[in-house]
Amino acid sequence: MDRLLQALRIKGRATPDVLAAAVEVDVTSAIERCEQDGLIEQTRLGYRITDAGRERVESLYADEREQAQYVIIETYETFLPINDEVKQIVTDWQMRIVGGQMVLNDHQDRGHDETVIARLHDVDSMAAPALASLAAALPRFEAYSRRLQRALASVREGDHTMLAAPIKDSYHTVWFELHEDLLLLSGNERKE
């Protein structure tokens, strides 16, 4: 139930299928309990967390901070420069320079796309140890590692939508959620 609440806090709104993919378990009974307890509510776009649910999640984050403060800080500090590179990779996947102008990437330049994918693999290998350390202290973060690896494997197998598609559990979608989770966990705020 707690993992479902934390996932929903990160996602904002989500359907049961999306929540199940995020927490990697059947969420039917957890959704029912959370709804009965007034922690979540159904909308026409999926479930969302209530004020009572937010309070519960803040309590969960406070407990996690107390349990693993050092590794949280260390992971967050390691994560920041890697996050900048992931953002640049996603930008380079979506856009490219042609004739001195930034244009939408039509993915006709295989060399460009292959270079971007190779950079994603490199960045993932830099992030994996920090995420593993965090998951050792807070096991719920293991799901992010598995989700990132599934997305990366799909990209490697040729499904390039899994690099940055916003409505899929793409690498960028999972990375964005991980970043948001780390921000909330560390008590920091997003800087754009």
Summary of the structure (lengths in Angstrom):
residues: 192
radius of gyration: 17.7
end to end distance: 31.2
largest distance: 58.5
contacts: 558
relative contact order: 0.12
helix: 71%
strand: 9%
